[in-house]
Amino acid sequence: QVQLVESGGGLVQAGGSLRLSCVASGRSLNRYNMGWFRQAPGKEREFVAGIMWNSVGIWYADSVNGRFTISRNNVETSVYLQMNRLRPEDTAIYYCAAVQGGIVPNLRDQSEYDYWGQGTQVTVSS
């Protein structure tokens, strides 16, 4: 099984930055497409960012485009979400997700993913 663990969440002031990390316990993610989703209280889980296993395709939600950056490390065993110019409406639990690489994925769709982390809380104060 693929076990994903997120870290890096916390409480920050509006305009600040956080960097989230996602690592797999016991195996490499170098052949997996990866995504970040978030869920605020009382709302549905929504897409934030996605990246293909070979990094040739990267996608962002309109609400975070230009502020957030998804990336993989140099050996593609970890995935990151750099969040800049944070806003109170970014407050949510952020989840890392993974799926084995395939043909023409739609990484905006949560149903594409087979594995999910437990989430990390991000809170942005006014």
Salt bridges, closest charged atoms under 4 A:
GLU46 OE2 - ARG38 NE 2.74
ASP90 OD1 - ARG38 NH1 2.95
ASP90 OD2 - ARG67 NH1 2.80
